[in-house]
Amino acid sequence: MPDIQPSIPNSLSTNTLQVMQLVARMKEAADRQGIEFVGGFISPEGEKFIMSNMSDEQTQAMLPEDLK
């Protein structure tokens, strides 16, 4: 099976990539501790970035309406 790399657009700012990495590290820390996690941010351009280690159904139930 080929190694599939995620597609990262060239148009993301360094700041956005750094914040995405921070959220990913928080999720990894939650995974190591065996706790549930949902986290993310909204960029200045209004784009949402969310990571979770829960099912989509659980994640959607926890999100406020304006983030769904």
N, C-alpha and C positions, 0 to 999 in steps of 0.2 A: 504494500500500500504506500503510495507516495506521501511524503511529508508535506502537509498543507499549511502554508503560512497565512496568517490573517492579512487582509488587504487594508493597508493604512493609507488614506488619501494624503497626497503631498500638500494639500491646502491647509492642513491643521497647523495651528501655531504651536510654537514650542511650549508656551504656557498651557495650552489645552492638552498637549501630550503629557506634560508633567502632572496635571491634575488627574488625567486618566490613569497614569501609573500609580498615583497615590491611592485612588479608589481600588485599583487592582491589588495593591499591597494590603489595604484594609481587609478586603475579601479573603486574601490568602491567610492573614492572621486569624480571621474568624474561622476559616476552614481548619487551621491547625488546632484551634481550641474546641472545635466541634460545636460552635454556636451559629445560629442563624444570622444572616447578614443581608441587608439591602442598603445600597448607598449609591450616590451619584451626584451629578451637578447639572446645572443649566448654563450653557455658555453665554457670553454676552450677545451672541447672534441668535439666541433662543433655542439652540439645539440641546436636546436632553441626552445624557449619558447615564445609564443605570447598570449596575452589576449586582447580582444576587446569587446566593447559593441555595435558594429555595425554589420550589416549583413556580411556574408562571402564575398559577392561580393564587398561591400564597402571596407572592410578590405584589400582584395587582390588588389584593385585598388590603395590603398595608399602605399602599401609595395614596396620597391625597388626590382628590379628583383632578386637580390642575396638572398633575404629573402623569396621568394615565393616557 
